[in-house]
Amino acid sequence: MPRTRATGVRVAWPGRAPVVRPLVGVQDSYARMAFGRGGGQPHLTVTGARLGMMTVATTRGPATVPAWLFALDGYDTPLRRAAVTSSPTPRSPIAPTRSVPGRRLDRLGGVSGDGRTVTVVAVRGVCDGGASVGVLEGRDAVVLSGSVVKGRGSGPCTKQAQLMPVRLRLKRPLGGRVLLDALSGAPIPYKEAPPG
């Protein structure tokens, strides 16, 4: 694995000032990627790594970030993992709701190239019929309200939660508008999906 002396790296958005964030070391990035591999499951062999770039979805729009590019045995294209930590979540411009029932949204899963389709990861129970997300678009923010679709079955159910991606089509591109979770009032963070 390569050694790097960089401690702060630039995260850049089109038309905005870049931000300097701590670099995630290659060993830490590999450990996060390898977490959760189960016995008997097929696995990939990492043959090397180098520092490169990738684009990720953020609440400020698509950002270009440093990434570890892991070479995999038998593959021509490297596996990319963001090599920076997320910025601290800013203070919310809205208060959390106490009068509307709902479920929290786990993370931002992605934004389409045209900025009109947003994917969020919602939390639902295993016996629910699915996850639903309401959208309220404003000039500076898009407020998302997560809820569940009632299940059809009756009888006992476990209290297990599942993460479910939900795609939303916006009336206009997200651009620099912040995505807010109506239940918590907080911005919806971008987090890399856990492996496997």
PADOLO-123262 format. One record per atom (N, C-alpha, C): chain; x, y negated, z negated; residue in three letters; residue number from 0. Coordinates in nm, 2 decimals, always signed. Example, Ala and Ser with C-alpha at 12.3 -4.5 7.8 and 13.67 -1.06 7.14 Angstrom:
2
  tiza       x       y       z  dopa  pado
     A   +1.32   +0.57   -0.78   ALA     0
     A   +1.23   +0.45   -0.78   ALA     0
     A   +1.32   +0.33   -0.78   ALA     0
     A   +1.28   +0.22   -0.71   SER     1
     A   +1.37   +0.11   -0.71   SER     1
     A   +1.29   +0.00   -0.79   SER     1
//
This chain:
196
  tiza       x       y       z  dopa  pado
     A   +0.08   +0.12   +0.00   MET     0
     A   +0.00   +0.00   +0.00   MET     0
     A   +0.09   -0.13   +0.00   MET     0
     A   +0.05   -0.23   +0.07   PRO     1
     A   +0.13   -0.35   +0.08   PRO     1
     A   +0.13   -0.42   -0.05   PRO     1
     A   +0.24   -0.50   -0.08   ARG     2
     A   +0.25   -0.59   -0.19   ARG     2
     A   +0.23   -0.73   -0.14   ARG     2
     A   +0.16   -0.80   -0.22   THR     3
     A   +0.13   -0.94   -0.18   THR     3
     A   +0.15   -1.03   -0.30   THR     3
     A   +0.21   -1.15   -0.27   ARG     4
     A   +0.23   -1.25   -0.38   ARG     4
     A   +0.12   -1.35   -0.38   ARG     4
     A   +0.03   -1.35   -0.29   ALA     5
     A   -0.08   -1.45   -0.29   ALA     5
     A   -0.17   -1.43   -0.41   ALA     5
     A   -0.20   -1.54   -0.47   THR     6
     A   -0.30   -1.54   -0.58   THR     6
     A   -0.43   -1.61   -0.55   THR     6
     A   -0.42   -1.72   -0.47   GLY     7
     A   -0.54   -1.79   -0.43   GLY     7
     A   -0.55   -1.79   -0.28   GLY     7
     A   -0.66   -1.76   -0.23   VAL     8
     A   -0.68   -1.75   -0.08   VAL     8
     A   -0.81   -1.83   -0.05   VAL     8
     A   -0.81   -1.88   +0.08   ARG     9
     A   -0.92   -1.97   +0.13   ARG     9
     A   -1.04   -1.89   +0.18   ARG     9
     A   -1.16   -1.94   +0.14   VAL    10
     A   -1.28   -1.89   +0.19   VAL    10
     A   -1.34   -2.01   +0.27   VAL    10
     A   -1.37   -1.99   +0.40   ALA    11
     A   -1.41   -2.10   +0.49   ALA    11
     A   -1.55   -2.08   +0.54   ALA    11
     A   -1.62   -2.19   +0.56   TRP    12
     A   -1.75   -2.20   +0.62   TRP    12
     A   -1.74   -2.30   +0.74   TRP    12
     A   -1.82   -2.28   +0.84   PRO    13
     A   -1.82   -2.37   +0.95   PRO    13
     A   -1.87   -2.51   +0.90   PRO    13
     A   -1.80   -2.62   +0.93   GLY    14
     A   -1.85   -2.75   +0.89   GLY    14
     A   -1.85   -2.78   +0.75   GLY    14
     A   -1.79   -2.70   +0.66   ARG    15
     A   -1.78   -2.73   +0.52   ARG    15
     A   -1.63   -2.72   +0.47   ARG    15
     A   -1.61   -2.78   +0.36   ALA    16
     A   -1.47   -2.77   +0.30   ALA    16
     A   -1.45   -2.63   +0.25   ALA    16
     A   -1.33   -2.57   +0.27   PRO    17
     A   -1.30   -2.44   +0.22   PRO    17
     A   -1.29   -2.44   +0.07   PRO    17
     A   -1.30   -2.32   +0.01   VAL    18
     A   -1.29   -2.30   -0.14   VAL    18
     A   -1.17   -2.20   -0.16   VAL    18
     A   -1.09   -2.22   -0.26   VAL    19
     A   -0.98   -2.13   -0.29   VAL    19
     A   -1.03   -2.04   -0.40   VAL    19
     A   -1.02   -1.91   -0.38   ARG    20
     A   -1.07   -1.80   -0.48   ARG    20
     A   -0.95   -1.71   -0.50   ARG    20
     A   -0.96   -1.64   -0.62   PRO    21
     A   -0.85   -1.54   -0.65   PRO    21
     A   -0.86   -1.42   -0.55   PRO    21
     A   -0.74   -1.37   -0.51   LEU    22
     A   -0.72   -1.26   -0.43   LEU    22
     A   -0.74   -1.13   -0.51   LEU    22
     A   -0.82   -1.04   -0.46   VAL    23
     A   -0.84   -0.91   -0.51   VAL    23
     A   -0.73   -0.82   -0.46   VAL    23
     A   -0.64   -0.76   -0.54   GLY    24
     A   -0.53   -0.68   -0.50   GLY    24
     A   -0.58   -0.56   -0.42   GLY    24
     A   -0.49   -0.51   -0.34   VAL    25
     A   -0.52   -0.39   -0.26   VAL    25
     A   -0.55   -0.27   -0.34   VAL    25
     A   -0.48   -0.25   -0.45   GLN    26
     A   -0.51   -0.14   -0.54   GLN    26
     A   -0.65   -0.15   -0.60   GLN    26
     A   -0.69   -0.27   -0.65   ASP    27
     A   -0.82   -0.29   -0.71   ASP    27
     A   -0.93   -0.27   -0.60   ASP    27
     A   -0.91   -0.32   -0.48   SER    28
     A   -1.00   -0.31   -0.37   SER    28
     A   -1.02   -0.16   -0.34   SER    28
     A   -0.91   -0.09   -0.33   TYR    29
     A   -0.92   +0.06   -0.30   TYR    29
     A   -0.99   +0.13   -0.41   TYR    29
     A   -0.97   +0.10   -0.54   ALA    30
     A   -1.03   +0.16   -0.65   ALA    30
     A   -1.18   +0.14   -0.65   ALA    30
     A   -1.23   +0.02   -0.61   ARG    31
     A   -1.37   -0.01   -0.60   ARG    31
     A   -1.43   +0.07   -0.49   ARG    31
     A   -1.36   +0.08   -0.38   MET    32
     A   -1.41   +0.16   -0.27   MET    32
     A   -1.42   +0.31   -0.30   MET    32
     A   -1.32   +0.36   -0.37   ALA    33
     A   -1.32   +0.50   -0.40   ALA    33
     A   -1.41   +0.54   -0.51   ALA    33
     A   -1.46   +0.44   -0.59   PHE    34
     A   -1.55   +0.47   -0.70   PHE    34
     A   -1.67   +0.55   -0.66   PHE    34
     A   -1.71   +0.65   -0.73   GLY    35
     A   -1.84   +0.72   -0.71   GLY    35
     A   -1.83   +0.83   -0.61   GLY    35
     A   -1.70   +0.87   -0.56   ARG    36
     A   -1.70   +0.98   -0.47   ARG    36
     A   -1.73   +1.11   -0.54   ARG    36
     A   -1.82   +1.18   -0.49   GLY    37
     A   -1.87   +1.30   -0.56   GLY    37
     A   -1.79   +1.43   -0.51   GLY    37
     A   -1.79   +1.53   -0.59   GLY    38
     A   -1.73   +1.65   -0.56   GLY    38
     A   -1.81   +1.72   -0.44   GLY    38
     A   -1.74   +1.78   -0.35   GLY    39
     A   -1.81   +1.85   -0.24   GLY    39
     A   -1.85   +1.76   -0.13   GLY    39
     A   -1.84   +1.63   -0.15   GLN    40
     A   -1.88   +1.54   -0.04   GLN    40
     A   -1.77   +1.51   +0.05   GLN    40
     A   -1.80   +1.49   +0.18   PRO    41
     A   -1.69   +1.46   +0.28   PRO    41
     A   -1.62   +1.33   +0.24   PRO    41
     A   -1.49   +1.32   +0.26   HIS    42
     A   -1.42   +1.20   +0.22   HIS    42
     A   -1.33   +1.16   +0.34   HIS    42
     A   -1.29   +1.03   +0.33   LEU    43
     A   -1.20   +0.97   +0.43   LEU    43
     A   -1.06   +0.96   +0.38   LEU    43
     A   -0.96   +0.97   +0.46   THR    44
     A   -0.82   +0.96   +0.41   THR    44
     A   -0.77   +0.82   +0.46   THR    44
     A   -0.73   +0.74   +0.36   VAL    45
     A   -0.67   +0.61   +0.39   VAL    45
     A   -0.52   +0.63   +0.41   VAL    45
     A   -0.48   +0.58   +0.53   THR    46
     A   -0.34   +0.60   +0.57   THR    46
     A   -0.26   +0.47   +0.56   THR    46
     A   -0.32   +0.36   +0.53   GLY    47
     A   -0.25   +0.23   +0.51   GLY    47
     A   -0.35   +0.12   +0.49   GLY    47
     A   -0.30   +0.00   +0.47   ALA    48
     A   -0.38   -0.12   +0.45   ALA    48
     A   -0.30   -0.24   +0.49   ALA    48
     A   -0.38   -0.34   +0.54   ARG    49
     A   -0.31   -0.47   +0.56   ARG    49
     A   -0.42   -0.58   +0.54   ARG    49
     A   -0.37   -0.70   +0.51   LEU    50
     A   -0.46   -0.81   +0.49   LEU    50
     A   -0.50   -0.88   +0.62   LEU    50
     A   -0.63   -0.89   +0.64   GLY    51
     A   -0.69   -0.95   +0.76   GLY    51
     A   -0.80   -1.05   +0.72   GLY    51
     A   -0.90   -1.06   +0.80   MET    52
     A   -1.01   -1.15   +0.78   MET    52
     A   -1.14   -1.08   +0.81   MET    52
     A   -1.25   -1.12   +0.76   MET    53
     A   -1.39   -1.07   +0.79   MET    53
     A   -1.49   -1.18   +0.76   MET    53
     A   -1.61   -1.17   +0.81   THR    54
     A   -1.72   -1.26   +0.78   THR    54
     A   -1.82   -1.19   +0.69   THR    54
     A   -1.86   -1.26   +0.59   VAL    55
     A   -1.96   -1.21   +0.49   VAL    55
     A   -2.07   -1.31   +0.48   VAL    55
     A   -2.19   -1.26   +0.44   ALA    56
     A   -2.30   -1.35   +0.41   ALA    56
     A   -2.29   -1.40   +0.27   ALA    56
     A   -2.31   -1.53   +0.26   THR    57
     A   -2.31   -1.60   +0.13   THR    57
     A   -2.44   -1.69   +0.12   THR    57
     A   -2.46   -1.74   +0.00   THR    58
     A   -2.57   -1.83   -0.02   THR    58
     A   -2.55   -1.96   +0.05   THR    58
     A   -2.43   -1.99   +0.10   ARG    59
     A   -2.40   -2.11   +0.18   ARG    59
     A   -2.39   -2.09   +0.33   ARG    59
     A   -2.43   -1.97   +0.37   GLY    60
     A   -2.41   -1.93   +0.51   GLY    60
     A   -2.30   -1.84   +0.53   GLY    60
     A   -2.27   -1.79   +0.65   PRO    61
     A   -2.16   -1.70   +0.68   PRO    61
     A   -2.03   -1.76   +0.65   PRO    61
     A   -1.94   -1.69   +0.58   ALA    62
     A   -1.81   -1.73   +0.54   ALA    62
     A   -1.70   -1.64   +0.59   ALA    62
     A   -1.59   -1.70   +0.63   THR    63
     A   -1.48   -1.62   +0.67   THR    63
     A   -1.38   -1.60   +0.55   THR    63
     A   -1.36   -1.48   +0.51   VAL    64
     A   -1.28   -1.45   +0.39   VAL    64
     A   -1.17   -1.35   +0.42   VAL    64
     A   -1.06   -1.36   +0.34   PRO    65
     A   -0.96   -1.26   +0.35   PRO    65
     A   -1.02   -1.12   +0.32   PRO    65
     A   -0.97   -1.02   +0.39   ALA    66
     A   -1.02   -0.88   +0.37   ALA    66
     A   -0.90   -0.78   +0.38   ALA    66
     A   -0.92   -0.67   +0.30   TRP    67
     A   -0.82   -0.56   +0.32   TRP    67
     A   -0.88   -0.48   +0.43   TRP    67
     A   -0.79   -0.45   +0.52   LEU    68
     A   -0.83   -0.36   +0.64   LEU    68
     A   -0.76   -0.23   +0.61   LEU    68
     A   -0.84   -0.13   +0.57   PHE    69
     A   -0.79   +0.00   +0.54   PHE    69
     A   -0.79   +0.09   +0.67   PHE    69
     A   -0.67   +0.14   +0.70   ALA    70
     A   -0.66   +0.23   +0.82   ALA    70
     A   -0.71   +0.37   +0.77   ALA    70
     A   -0.79   +0.44   +0.85   LEU    71
     A   -0.85   +0.57   +0.81   LEU    71
     A   -0.80   +0.67   +0.91   LEU    71
     A   -0.77   +0.79   +0.86   ASP    72
     A   -0.72   +0.90   +0.94   ASP    72
     A   -0.84   +0.94   +1.04   ASP    72
     A   -0.81   +0.94   +1.17   GLY    73
     A   -0.91   +0.98   +1.27   GLY    73
     A   -1.00   +0.87   +1.32   GLY    73
     A   -0.98   +0.74   +1.27   TYR    74
     A   -1.06   +0.63   +1.32   TYR    74
     A   -0.97   +0.52   +1.37   TYR    74
     A   -1.02   +0.46   +1.48   ASP    75
     A   -0.94   +0.35   +1.54   ASP    75
     A   -0.97   +0.21   +1.47   ASP    75
     A   -1.09   +0.20   +1.42   THR    76
     A   -1.13   +0.07   +1.36   THR    76
     A   -1.11   +0.08   +1.21   THR    76
     A   -1.05   -0.02   +1.14   PRO    77
     A   -1.03   -0.02   +1.00   PRO    77
     A   -1.16   -0.04   +0.92   PRO    77
     A   -1.16   +0.01   +0.80   LEU    78
     A   -1.27   -0.02   +0.70   LEU    78
     A   -1.23   -0.15   +0.63   LEU    78
     A   -1.32   -0.25   +0.64   ARG    79
     A   -1.30   -0.38   +0.59   ARG    79
     A   -1.36   -0.40   +0.45   ARG    79
     A   -1.29   -0.45   +0.36   ARG    80
     A   -1.34   -0.48   +0.22   ARG    80
     A   -1.29   -0.62   +0.19   ARG    80
     A   -1.39   -0.70   +0.14   ALA    81
     A   -1.36   -0.84   +0.11   ALA    81
     A   -1.25   -0.84   +0.00   ALA    81
     A   -1.15   -0.93   +0.01   ALA    82
     A   -1.04   -0.93   -0.08   ALA    82
     A   -1.04   -1.05   -0.17   ALA    82
     A   -1.16   -1.11   -0.19   VAL    83
     A   -1.18   -1.22   -0.29   VAL    83
     A   -1.30   -1.19   -0.38   VAL    83
     A   -1.29   -1.26   -0.49   THR    84
     A   -1.41   -1.25   -0.59   THR    84
     A   -1.51   -1.36   -0.55   THR    84
     A   -1.63   -1.33   -0.59   SER    85
     A   -1.73   -1.44   -0.57   SER    85
     A   -1.71   -1.55   -0.66   SER    85
     A   -1.76   -1.67   -0.61   SER    86
     A   -1.75   -1.79   -0.70   SER    86
     A   -1.85   -1.77   -0.81   SER    86
     A   -1.83   -1.84   -0.93   PRO    87
     A   -1.93   -1.83   -1.03   PRO    87
     A   -2.07   -1.88   -0.98   PRO    87
     A   -2.17   -1.82   -1.03   THR    88
     A   -2.31   -1.86   -0.98   THR    88
     A   -2.34   -2.00   -1.03   THR    88
     A   -2.37   -2.09   -0.94   PRO    89
     A   -2.40   -2.23   -0.99   PRO    89
     A   -2.53   -2.23   -1.07   PRO    89
     A   -2.55   -2.34   -1.15   ARG    90
     A   -2.67   -2.36   -1.22   ARG    90
     A   -2.79   -2.38   -1.13   ARG    90
     A   -2.90   -2.32   -1.16   SER    91
     A   -3.01   -2.32   -1.07   SER    91
     A   -3.08   -2.45   -1.07   SER    91
     A   -3.13   -2.50   -0.95   PRO    92
     A   -3.21   -2.62   -0.95   PRO    92
     A   -3.35   -2.60   -0.99   PRO    92
     A   -3.39   -2.48   -1.01   ILE    93
     A   -3.53   -2.45   -1.06   ILE    93
     A   -3.53   -2.37   -1.19   ILE    93
     A   -3.64   -2.38   -1.26   ALA    94
     A   -3.65   -2.31   -1.39   ALA    94
     A   -3.70   -2.17   -1.35   ALA    94
     A   -3.67   -2.07   -1.44   PRO    95
     A   -3.72   -1.93   -1.41   PRO    95
     A   -3.88   -1.94   -1.43   PRO    95
     A   -3.94   -1.85   -1.36   THR    96
     A   -4.09   -1.84   -1.38   THR    96
     A   -4.12   -1.75   -1.49   THR    96
     A   -4.23   -1.79   -1.57   ARG    97
     A   -4.27   -1.71   -1.68   ARG    97
     A   -4.42   -1.66   -1.65   ARG    97
     A   -4.48   -1.72   -1.56   SER    98
     A   -4.62   -1.70   -1.53   SER    98
     A   -4.65   -1.60   -1.42   SER    98
     A   -4.55   -1.57   -1.34   VAL    99
     A   -4.57   -1.48   -1.22   VAL    99
     A   -4.50   -1.35   -1.25   VAL    99
     A   -4.57   -1.24   -1.24   PRO   100
     A   -4.50   -1.11   -1.26   PRO   100
     A   -4.42   -1.08   -1.14   PRO   100
     A   -4.31   -1.01   -1.15   GLY   101
     A   -4.23   -0.98   -1.04   GLY   101
     A   -4.11   -0.90   -1.08   GLY   101
     A   -4.03   -0.87   -0.98   ARG   102
     A   -3.90   -0.79   -1.00   ARG   102
     A   -3.79   -0.88   -0.95   ARG   102
     A   -3.67   -0.86   -1.02   ARG   103
     A   -3.55   -0.93   -0.98   ARG   103
     A   -3.50   -0.88   -0.84   ARG   103
     A   -3.43   -0.97   -0.78   LEU   104
     A   -3.36   -0.93   -0.65   LEU   104
     A   -3.22   -0.91   -0.69   LEU   104
     A   -3.16   -0.80   -0.64   ASP   105
     A   -3.03   -0.75   -0.69   ASP   105
     A   -2.92   -0.83   -0.62   ASP   105
     A   -2.93   -0.85   -0.49   ARG   106
     A   -2.82   -0.92   -0.42   ARG   106
     A   -2.86   -0.95   -0.27   ARG   106
     A   -2.78   -1.04   -0.21   LEU   107
     A   -2.80   -1.07   -0.07   LEU   107
     A   -2.72   -0.97   +0.00   LEU   107
     A   -2.79   -0.90   +0.10   GLY   108
     A   -2.73   -0.80   +0.18   GLY   108
     A   -2.67   -0.84   +0.31   GLY   108
     A   -2.73   -0.95   +0.36   GLY   109
     A   -2.67   -1.01   +0.49   GLY   109
     A   -2.76   -1.11   +0.55   GLY   109
     A   -2.70   -1.18   +0.64   VAL   110
     A   -2.78   -1.28   +0.72   VAL   110
     A   -2.74   -1.26   +0.86   VAL   110
     A   -2.84   -1.26   +0.95   SER   111
     A   -2.82   -1.24   +1.09   SER   111
     A   -2.73   -1.35   +1.15   SER   111
     A   -2.68   -1.33   +1.27   GLY   112
     A   -2.59   -1.43   +1.33   GLY   112
     A   -2.67   -1.56   +1.36   GLY   112
     A   -2.80   -1.55   +1.39   ASP   113
     A   -2.87   -1.67   +1.42   ASP   113
     A   -2.93   -1.74   +1.29   ASP   113
     A   -2.91   -1.67   +1.18   GLY   114
     A   -2.95   -1.73   +1.05   GLY   114
     A   -3.10   -1.72   +1.02   GLY   114
     A   -3.17   -1.65   +1.11   ARG   115
     A   -3.32   -1.64   +1.09   ARG   115
     A   -3.36   -1.52   +1.01   ARG   115
     A   -3.28   -1.41   +1.01   THR   116
     A   -3.31   -1.29   +0.94   THR   116
     A   -3.22   -1.27   +0.82   THR   116
     A   -3.28   -1.26   +0.70   VAL   117
     A   -3.21   -1.24   +0.57   VAL   117
     A   -3.24   -1.11   +0.52   VAL   117
     A   -3.14   -1.03   +0.47   THR   118
     A   -3.17   -0.91   +0.41   THR   118
     A   -3.13   -0.92   +0.26   THR   118
     A   -3.22   -0.89   +0.17   VAL   119
     A   -3.19   -0.89   +0.03   VAL   119
     A   -3.22   -0.75   -0.02   VAL   119
     A   -3.15   -0.72   -0.13   VAL   120
     A   -3.17   -0.58   -0.19   VAL   120
     A   -3.26   -0.60   -0.32   VAL   120
     A   -3.37   -0.54   -0.31   ALA   121
     A   -3.47   -0.55   -0.42   ALA   121
     A   -3.47   -0.43   -0.51   ALA   121
     A   -3.52   -0.45   -0.63   VAL   122
     A   -3.53   -0.34   -0.73   VAL   122
     A   -3.67   -0.29   -0.73   VAL   122
     A   -3.69   -0.16   -0.72   ARG   123
     A   -3.82   -0.10   -0.73   ARG   123
     A   -3.81   +0.03   -0.82   ARG   123
     A   -3.92   +0.07   -0.87   GLY   124
     A   -3.93   +0.20   -0.94   GLY   124
     A   -3.94   +0.31   -0.84   GLY   124
     A   -3.90   +0.44   -0.88   VAL   125
     A   -3.90   +0.55   -0.79   VAL   125
     A   -4.05   +0.59   -0.76   VAL   125
     A   -4.14   +0.56   -0.84   CYS   126
     A   -4.28   +0.59   -0.82   CYS   126
     A   -4.36   +0.48   -0.75   CYS   126
     A   -4.30   +0.36   -0.73   ASP   127
     A   -4.36   +0.25   -0.66   ASP   127
     A   -4.37   +0.29   -0.51   ASP   127
     A   -4.46   +0.21   -0.44   GLY   128
     A   -4.47   +0.23   -0.30   GLY   128
     A   -4.37   +0.16   -0.22   GLY   128
     A   -4.28   +0.08   -0.28   GLY   129
     A   -4.18   +0.01   -0.20   GLY   129
     A   -4.16   -0.13   -0.27   GLY   129
     A   -4.08   -0.21   -0.20   ALA   130
     A   -4.05   -0.34   -0.25   ALA   130
     A   -4.11   -0.44   -0.15   ALA   130
     A   -4.15   -0.56   -0.20   SER   131
     A   -4.20   -0.66   -0.12   SER   131
     A   -4.14   -0.79   -0.17   SER   131
     A   -4.11   -0.88   -0.07   VAL   132
     A   -4.05   -1.01   -0.11   VAL   132
     A   -4.12   -1.12   -0.04   VAL   132
     A   -4.17   -1.22   -0.12   GLY   133
     A   -4.24   -1.34   -0.07   GLY   133
     A   -4.14   -1.44   -0.04   GLY   133
     A   -4.17   -1.53   +0.05   VAL   134
     A   -4.07   -1.64   +0.09   VAL   134
     A   -4.14   -1.77   +0.08   VAL   134
     A   -4.07   -1.87   +0.02   LEU   135
     A   -4.12   -2.01   +0.02   LEU   135
     A   -4.00   -2.09   +0.07   LEU   135
     A   -4.01   -2.15   +0.19   GLU   136
     A   -3.90   -2.22   +0.25   GLU   136
     A   -3.91   -2.37   +0.22   GLU   136
     A   -3.80   -2.43   +0.17   GLY   137
     A   -3.79   -2.58   +0.15   GLY   137
     A   -3.68   -2.64   +0.23   GLY   137
     A   -3.66   -2.77   +0.22   ARG   138
     A   -3.55   -2.83   +0.29   ARG   138
     A   -3.41   -2.79   +0.25   ARG   138
     A   -3.39   -2.77   +0.11   ASP   139
     A   -3.26   -2.74   +0.06   ASP   139
     A   -3.25   -2.60   +0.01   ASP   139
     A   -3.36   -2.53   -0.01   ALA   140
     A   -3.36   -2.39   -0.07   ALA   140
     A   -3.47   -2.31   -0.01   ALA   140
     A   -3.44   -2.18   -0.02   VAL   141
     A   -3.54   -2.07   +0.02   VAL   141
     A   -3.56   -1.99   -0.11   VAL   141
     A   -3.68   -1.99   -0.16   VAL   142
     A   -3.71   -1.92   -0.29   VAL   142
     A   -3.78   -1.79   -0.25   VAL   142
     A   -3.72   -1.68   -0.30   LEU   143
     A   -3.77   -1.55   -0.28   LEU   143
     A   -3.83   -1.49   -0.40   LEU   143
     A   -3.94   -1.42   -0.39   SER   144
     A   -4.01   -1.36   -0.50   SER   144
     A   -4.03   -1.22   -0.48   SER   144
     A   -3.96   -1.13   -0.56   GLY   145
     A   -3.97   -0.99   -0.54   GLY   145
     A   -4.08   -0.93   -0.62   GLY   145
     A   -4.15   -0.83   -0.56   SER   146
     A   -4.25   -0.76   -0.63   SER   146
     A   -4.25   -0.61   -0.57   SER   146
     A   -4.34   -0.53   -0.63   VAL   147
     A   -4.34   -0.39   -0.58   VAL   147
     A   -4.48   -0.36   -0.52   VAL   147
     A   -4.48   -0.27   -0.43   VAL   148
     A   -4.61   -0.22   -0.38   VAL   148
     A   -4.65   -0.10   -0.46   VAL   148
     A   -4.77   -0.10   -0.50   LYS   149
     A   -4.82   +0.01   -0.59   LYS   149
     A   -4.81   +0.14   -0.52   LYS   149
     A   -4.77   +0.24   -0.60   GLY   150
     A   -4.76   +0.38   -0.55   GLY   150
     A   -4.90   +0.44   -0.54   GLY   150
     A   -4.91   +0.55   -0.46   ARG   151
     A   -5.04   +0.61   -0.44   ARG   151
     A   -5.06   +0.72   -0.54   ARG   151
     A   -4.96   +0.78   -0.60   GLY   152
     A   -4.97   +0.89   -0.69   GLY   152
     A   -5.02   +0.85   -0.83   GLY   152
     A   -5.06   +0.95   -0.90   SER   153
     A   -5.10   +0.92   -1.04   SER   153
     A   -5.02   +1.03   -1.13   SER   153
     A   -5.02   +1.01   -1.25   GLY   154
     A   -4.96   +1.11   -1.34   GLY   154
     A   -4.83   +1.05   -1.39   GLY   154
     A   -4.75   +1.14   -1.46   PRO   155
     A   -4.62   +1.09   -1.52   PRO   155
     A   -4.52   +1.05   -1.41   PRO   155
     A   -4.43   +0.95   -1.45   CYS   156
     A   -4.33   +0.91   -1.36   CYS   156
     A   -4.21   +0.87   -1.45   CYS   156
     A   -4.09   +0.89   -1.39   THR   157
     A   -3.97   +0.85   -1.46   THR   157
     A   -3.95   +0.70   -1.45   THR   157
     A   -3.86   +0.64   -1.54   LYS   158
     A   -3.84   +0.50   -1.54   LYS   158
     A   -3.72   +0.46   -1.45   LYS   158
     A   -3.69   +0.54   -1.35   GLN   159
     A   -3.57   +0.52   -1.27   GLN   159
     A   -3.60   +0.40   -1.17   GLN   159
     A   -3.49   +0.33   -1.15   ALA   160
     A   -3.50   +0.22   -1.05   ALA   160
     A   -3.42   +0.25   -0.93   ALA   160
     A   -3.47   +0.20   -0.82   GLN   161
     A   -3.39   +0.22   -0.69   GLN   161
     A   -3.37   +0.09   -0.63   GLN   161
     A   -3.26   +0.08   -0.55   LEU   162
     A   -3.23   -0.05   -0.47   LEU   162
     A   -3.28   -0.03   -0.33   LEU   162
     A   -3.35   -0.12   -0.28   MET   163
     A   -3.41   -0.11   -0.15   MET   163
     A   -3.39   -0.24   -0.07   MET   163
     A   -3.33   -0.23   +0.05   PRO   164
     A   -3.31   -0.34   +0.14   PRO   164
     A   -3.44   -0.39   +0.20   PRO   164
     A   -3.46   -0.52   +0.20   VAL   165
     A   -3.58   -0.58   +0.25   VAL   165
     A   -3.54   -0.69   +0.35   VAL   165
     A   -3.58   -0.68   +0.48   ARG   166
     A   -3.55   -0.78   +0.58   ARG   166
     A   -3.66   -0.88   +0.59   ARG   166
     A   -3.62   -1.01   +0.59   LEU   167
     A   -3.71   -1.12   +0.59   LEU   167
     A   -3.68   -1.21   +0.71   LEU   167
     A   -3.78   -1.25   +0.78   ARG   168
     A   -3.77   -1.34   +0.90   ARG   168
     A   -3.80   -1.49   +0.85   ARG   168
     A   -3.71   -1.58   +0.86   LEU   169
     A   -3.73   -1.72   +0.82   LEU   169
     A   -3.79   -1.80   +0.93   LEU   169
     A   -3.86   -1.91   +0.90   LYS   170
     A   -3.92   -2.00   +1.00   LYS   170
     A   -3.81   -2.07   +1.08   LYS   170
     A   -3.70   -2.10   +1.00   ARG   171
     A   -3.59   -2.17   +1.07   ARG   171
     A   -3.46   -2.11   +1.01   ARG   171
     A   -3.34   -2.13   +1.08   PRO   172
     A   -3.22   -2.07   +1.03   PRO   172
     A   -3.19   -2.11   +0.88   PRO   172
     A   -3.13   -2.02   +0.81   LEU   173
     A   -3.09   -2.05   +0.67   LEU   173
     A   -3.00   -2.16   +0.66   LEU   173
     A   -2.90   -2.17   +0.74   GLY   174
     A   -2.80   -2.28   +0.74   GLY   174
     A   -2.74   -2.29   +0.60   GLY   174
     A   -2.73   -2.41   +0.55   GLY   175
     A   -2.67   -2.44   +0.42   GLY   175
     A   -2.77   -2.43   +0.30   GLY   175
     A   -2.89   -2.39   +0.33   ARG   176
     A   -2.99   -2.38   +0.22   ARG   176
     A   -2.95   -2.27   +0.12   ARG   176
     A   -2.98   -2.29   +0.00   VAL   177
     A   -2.95   -2.19   -0.10   VAL   177
     A   -3.06   -2.09   -0.12   VAL   177
     A   -3.03   -1.96   -0.14   LEU   178
     A   -3.14   -1.86   -0.16   LEU   178
     A   -3.15   -1.85   -0.31   LEU   178
     A   -3.28   -1.86   -0.36   LEU   179
     A   -3.30   -1.86   -0.50   LEU   179
     A   -3.40   -1.74   -0.53   LEU   179
     A   -3.38   -1.68   -0.65   ASP   180
     A   -3.47   -1.57   -0.70   ASP   180
     A   -3.57   -1.64   -0.78   ASP   180
     A   -3.70   -1.63   -0.75   ALA   181
     A   -3.81   -1.70   -0.82   ALA   181
     A   -3.82   -1.66   -0.96   ALA   181
     A   -3.79   -1.53   -0.99   LEU   182
     A   -3.81   -1.48   -1.13   LEU   182
     A   -3.70   -1.53   -1.22   LEU   182
     A   -3.58   -1.54   -1.18   SER   183
     A   -3.47   -1.59   -1.27   SER   183
     A   -3.44   -1.74   -1.24   SER   183
     A   -3.48   -1.79   -1.13   GLY   184
     A   -3.44   -1.93   -1.09   GLY   184
     A   -3.30   -1.94   -1.04   GLY   184
     A   -3.22   -1.83   -1.04   ALA   185
     A   -3.08   -1.84   -1.01   ALA   185
     A   -3.06   -1.81   -0.86   ALA   185
     A   -2.95   -1.86   -0.80   PRO   186
     A   -2.91   -1.82   -0.67   PRO   186
     A   -2.89   -1.67   -0.66   PRO   186
     A   -2.92   -1.61   -0.54   ILE   187
     A   -2.91   -1.47   -0.52   ILE   187
     A   -2.77   -1.45   -0.47   ILE   187
     A   -2.69   -1.37   -0.55   PRO   188
     A   -2.55   -1.36   -0.51   PRO   188
     A   -2.52   -1.26   -0.40   PRO   188
     A   -2.41   -1.28   -0.33   TYR   189
     A   -2.36   -1.18   -0.23   TYR   189
     A   -2.27   -1.08   -0.31   TYR   189
     A   -2.30   -0.96   -0.30   LYS   190
     A   -2.21   -0.86   -0.36   LYS   190
     A   -2.19   -0.75   -0.26   LYS   190
     A   -2.07   -0.69   -0.25   GLU   191
     A   -2.05   -0.58   -0.15   GLU   191
     A   -2.13   -0.46   -0.21   GLU   191
     A   -2.19   -0.39   -0.11   ALA   192
     A   -2.27   -0.27   -0.15   ALA   192
     A   -2.18   -0.17   -0.21   ALA   192
     A   -2.23   -0.10   -0.32   PRO   193
     A   -2.14   +0.00   -0.38   PRO   193
     A   -2.12   +0.12   -0.27   PRO   193
     A   -2.01   +0.18   -0.28   PRO   194
     A   -1.98   +0.29   -0.18   PRO   194
     A   -2.08   +0.40   -0.19   PRO   194
     A   -2.10   +0.47   -0.08   GLY   195
     A   -2.17   +0.59   -0.07   GLY   195
     A   -2.30   +0.60   -0.11   GLY   195
//
